[in-house]
Amino acid sequence: MTAKAGEVTAVMGTNGVGKTSLLRAISGRHPYAGGTVMVGGTALDHPSPFGAARAGIAYVPQGREVFPMMTVAENLETGFACLPKDQHHVPDQIFDLFPVLHDMIDRRGGDLSGGQQQQLAIARALITKPRVLLLDEPTEGIQPNIIQQIGKVIRILCEQGDMAIVLVEQFFDFAFDLGSDFYVMSRGEVVFNKREDVLTREELYAQVLV
Ligand SMILES: Nc1ncnc2c1ncn2[C@@H]1O[C@H](COP(=O)(O)OP(=O)(O)OP(=O)(O)O)[C@@H](O)[C@H]1O
């Protein structure tokens, strides 16, 4: 599977086909028996989560996993761990993308709504200045207006052109609207791949349902 900078690579498939396991393996959180993870032509040899983060891979997990007892600011600061000391500050762009985090900067992560937590989880990943952003079902359990905002943010990140975004998503229309390249998995393997210019909605829908 290849994910190009400046676009969304969507990974789809029914429940339990291995989408989360794939993202966890790429981000150093899950062992894998075969294959190689490469970033910008450099192979990573079964990296730790820290090693993968240093190599530019950021993972936004399904269920968000914000630290509930830590404030929004403290949650964001955990992203500093893989950056040199002189980059230990939250860029203004983070608050431009997610104004609500600025308003809630001293609130505990656990006191935010699900949608706000999702925004915090994405912001925390962006702090690490990733070359590859892995998003695992960012719309799960989120209300429509926040889903729209998250879609807007993903588009802005794509337009910047320097980050490859890999989106695992069950919300078909969200993935179809944002994606440029589509992979469908079944039983732990990629079984279908097409780019948007040669793919119809109906064809993808049929593949995802198999
Ligand atoms: N390549 C693989 N080889 C063997 N087992 C796998 C592989 N990929 C995933 N699994 C196993 O299949 C199960 C489901 O995997 P996973 O949670 O990654 O699927 P998913 O597609 O993300 O599901 P969901 O849509 O429900 O989140 C897990 O028990 C996982 O360990």
The ligand as an ORCA input file, in Angstrom:
! r2SCAN-3c Opt
* xyz 0 1
  N      -3.083     -9.724      9.082
  C      -3.681    -10.351     10.104
  N      -3.380    -11.621     10.427
  C      -3.979    -12.241     11.457
  N      -4.906    -11.686     12.257
  C      -5.258    -10.435     11.998
  C      -4.665     -9.684     10.921
  N      -5.204     -8.456     10.904
  C      -6.094     -8.431     11.926
  N      -6.129     -9.599     12.576
  C      -6.999     -9.926     13.738
  O      -8.351     -9.742     13.327
  C      -9.108     -9.127     14.389
  C      -9.779     -7.869     13.913
  O      -8.787     -6.926     13.523
  P      -8.973     -5.357     13.577
  O      -9.539     -4.889     14.866
  O      -7.686     -4.771     13.143
  O     -10.070     -5.157     12.426
  P     -10.838     -3.839     11.961
  O     -11.017     -3.988     10.491
  O     -10.144     -2.628     12.422
  O     -12.212     -3.994     12.698
  P     -13.282     -2.852     13.138
  O     -13.823     -2.298     11.866
  O     -14.297     -3.645     13.893
  O     -12.557     -1.849     13.975
  C      -8.136     -8.900     15.520
  O      -8.300     -9.944     16.447
  C      -6.775     -8.952     14.868
  O      -5.783     -9.387     15.773
*
